[in-house]
Amino acid sequence: MKRVQYDRHGGPEKMYFGDFDLPPVGDGEVRVSVRAAAVNPLDWKLRQGAMKLFTGRRFPKGMGTDFAGIVEAVGGKVTDLKVGDEVFGTVDFRKSGAFAETVLVDAGQVARKPSQLSFAEAASLPIAAMTAWVAIIDKARPRSGTRIFINGCNGAVGAFAVQLAISHGAHISGACGPASRASAAAVGVGRIFGYADRQAYAQYGKYDAVFDTLGTLDIGHGLSMLNPKGVFVDINPTPGRLIRGMLSRRYKLAFATMGIKHLPAIAELAGRGTLRPTIGLEAPFTDALSVIADAETGSRSSPGKAVLAFEGAGQAASIARR
């Protein structure tokens, strides 16, 4: 099969379409024919080598984590999925490889695709929605009347965070870019600030939670925006922040991997329309290299997820000619 892979860490120029054979399906695994795969910042950060201590030195490495598709085969110990099921999920970041015609994944990292969603919409859910779930539901713990500030309230994670928080009765304020103000207001963000308006963030009283999706909010400033029992939630770990997260009760780190167990609940909410993915670009798998590079360098400015669409068997020959 064809997949996007790389032979050494580095920039977009290291990516290429390569041939790869999947190993046999393990007892607890499923093999999925990919119909759509969403592009996440994690994908190019892994290729750049940001987490090479965890991913190891064996090459070539595949790219891509989030996908949706149809189950082709199931392992002997998989009892809740069968061949033909439409599913979505995420590949362990230490393996990656979702930018491919077929993917092998642990059965615990997939869930049935809601029938109301397209494959592209379902592929846009896993990392962003799992991260938002951990940050909002597990860490911020919203209830009716909770006041939450979200820095980056209209990004992929931020938008899901807004939707989850509002579904629990929270009141949302947030910061976003000028072009995103209208869409942020449309999903329910009450007070919207520009990123430079940091002195105005706390004008309307203290918050019960501050969620920084971008890593651009100074921790001290974020903590100063909280009421005495409030929490600052961050998804941008550095060595110093990791240590602080272990020592502080008011500063919490959230990771997508903490939310894999919530995939079925995410599927249910998406099926009901509580979580609404936004597709900014849907492009054929044959354009994967340019789509990933554009997302990485910021050349693509449309809001929403960039998604690679897989049309089936005829595609491999087209890729091979490139």
N, C-alpha and C positions, 0 to 999 in steps of 0.2 A: 504494500500500500504506500501512498504518498503522505508525507506529513511535513510540517514546518519544523526545522531543527537547526542546530548549530554545533560546530566542532570546537569552539572555544568561546570564552566569555568576551563580551564587547558590545559594540553598537549595532544598529540595524543592518549594517553591511555583513554581519556574521550569519544572518539568517539565509536559509535556502530550502527549496523543496528537495527532500531526500527520500529514498526508499527505506522502508522499515518493516520488519516482520514482528508481529506481536507474539509473545509466548503463549503457550496453552492456557486456557481458562482455569484458574485455581478454584478450589472448593468454595471459597467465599466471594468469588468475583463474578462479574457479568461483562460480556463483550457487547458493545453498543455500536451500531452503525450511526455515525454522527450526521445529523441533519442541519445543525447550527452550532456555532461556537462563538462565544462573546469575548471581546478583547478587554483585558483588565491591566491596570498599571503593574500588578504583580508579575504579569507575563514577561514584560521587558526588563523589569528589575531582576528577575531570576536570570535572564540571559546576560545582563550586565555583570552578574556575579555578586549581587548584593547579599545573597544567602548561600554562598558557595560552601561555607562551613557545614551546612546541612544537606546540600544537594550532592556533594561529592565531586570527584574528578573524572568520572567515567563519561566519555563522549562517544557518539553524538548524543545530545540531549534534545528531546522534543519540547515544543512550546505549546502553551495553551492549557487552561485549567477548567473553565466553565463550558458546558456543552448541553445539548439536548438531542435525543435521537431515539432509535428503536432497538430494543434488545434482540441480539442475534444468538446469544448462547448464555447459559447460566451454569455456575459451578454446582457440584454435587450437594453442597450444604445450603444453597440458596433456595428458600421455600416461599418467599413472598413476591417473587418476580418470575415471569415466564417469557419465553420467546414471543416476540410480537408486541410486548408492552411498550408504550411510549413513555419515556422517562427523561429526566433532566438531572444534572448533578455536577460534581466538581472532582477533578483528579487531584490526588495528593501532590502538593507542590514539589515534593522531593522527586516525583516522577514526571509530572506534567505530561504533555502529549495530546491535548484535546484538539489542537489544530491539525487534524488528521481525519482520514476517511472512516477509521474505526478506532475505538478506544477501549482499553481494558481497565476496569475500575473496581474497587471494593464495593460490594453490594450495599454497604452501609452509607456510601457517599452518593447514592442516587435516590430519587423519589419519583413516583408516578407523575407525569406531566398533566396538569389540569387541562381538560378538554377545551376549556374556553380560551386557552393561550396557544399561540403559534409556537413552532419550535424556536424561532428567533426570540420571542418574548420570554419563553421558559429558560433559554440559555443565558439570558440577561440577569437572572435571579440570583444564582448561588452565592458567590463571594460577596456581592454588594448587600444582598438581603440578609445573609448570615451575619455579616459584620454589624449591620444596623440593628439586628435583633439582639445580639450580645450587648451592644452599647446601650441600647434603649431599654429593652425588656429586662435583661439580666443585671445591668449595672445601674441605670438611671431609675428603673422601677416606677414608671409613670402611673398616675391614677388621676381621677377627675380633679382638675384645678392645678395640677403640677405645672410649674413654669420651667421651660427648657429653652436654652439658647444653643443653636446649631451653627457652627462656623463651617460654611460650605453647604448651605441648606438645599442647594439645587444640583449637587453632583449626584453620581450614581448612589453612593452610600447615603448621602444627606437626604435625598428625596425619599428613599425608603424609610429613613429614620423619622422624617416628618410624618409620613403616613402611619407608621406604627405608633408613634407618640399620640397623634390625634385620635387614633382608634381607641386609645385608652383614656381619652378625655383631657389630655394635656394641652396647654397653651404654648404655642411656639413662636419664638423670635429667632432671627437668624441673619447671617451675613452671606452675601453672594455678589457676583459681578453685576454691572448695570444691565447687561443683556438678559439676565436671568430673573430680574425682579418680577416681571409679569407672571412667569410660570411659577415662581415661588409663591406668589400671592394666590394663584389659582389652586394650588394644592393645600392651602390653609395656613401658610406662615403669616402670623399676625403683624408683627413689626419687623421690617426688613431694613437692614443697614448695608452700607458699602463696607468693604474690607478695611478701609482706612478710618472708619468712624469708631475707633476703639473706645474713645472716651464717652461715646454715646450709648454703648452697649448696655450699661448698667443704670441708665437714667430712670428706668421705670421700675426700680426695685431689684432685689436680689433674686437669683434663679435657684431652683432646686437641683438643676443639673446643667452643666455646660459640656457640649459634645463638640470636639474639634476634629473634623474629618480630614483636615488639610495639613495639620502639623505646623501651622503658621501663627497660632495663638500662643503668646507667652504664658507659661504655666502659672507664674505668679499672678499675672493679670487675670487669667481664667479663674483661679482660686478666689481672687478678690471679688469676683462677680457673684459668688455663691452665698446662700444663707448658711447658718452655722452647721446644718446637717447635710448640705449639698455635696455633690460629687462632680469632679472634673473627669470626663471620659476621653481618652486619647486612643488613636489607632495607628500612631506613628512612632514606633519604638526606636530608641537609640539606647546605647548601653546605660547612659545616665538615667534615662526615663524608665528603663526596665527596673533599675535599682530603686528608683523613687516609687514605682508602682508596687514593689514588694513591701515597702516600708510605710506607705501612707494609706490611711483609710479614706481620704478624700480625693486621691488621685488614682484613677483606675485605667488600666490598659485593656483593650478589647481586641480580640483576634477572630478572624473568620473561622479558623479551625475549631474554636469553642462552640460554633453554631451549627456544625454538621448535623447534630442530633435534631435540630429544629427544621430540617428540610421538609418533612411531611407537613408540619404546621405552616411553613411558608407557602407550600403548594396549596394548602387549603385556603389561606388568606388571599393568595393570588387568584384562585378560582372564584372566590366571592367578590373580587374587585377591590378588596381593602388594600392590597399591594398592586400597584400599576406600573409595570416596566415601561420605559421609554426607549424606543429604538431611534438612534440618530442617523445610522447608516447601516444598510444591509447590502453587502457586496458578495460576489461569488468567491469561493475558496481560491480560485485561480488568481485573485487579486490580493491574497493574504499578505504578501510581503510589503506591498505599498500601503495597505490599510493599517497594518501594525506600525509601520514606520511613521505614517502621518499622525496616528494617535500618540505615539511616543514623543515626537518632536513638536506637537501642538499645531501641526499644519491643518488638521481637521478641526474646525471650530463649531460644528453643529452640536447642539445638546443631545444627550442620550448616548446609549451604548452603540459602539461599532460591533457589528455581528457579521460573521462569515457564514454564508449559506452553502450547503452541500447538495448538489443536485443528483448525485448517484454515479453510476459506473462510467458514464462517458467522460467524466471530469478528469480521470487519471491520465488519459491519453493527452488531453489538452495541457495538463501540467507538465507532463513528460517532455513536451515539445519546447518548453521554456528554457 
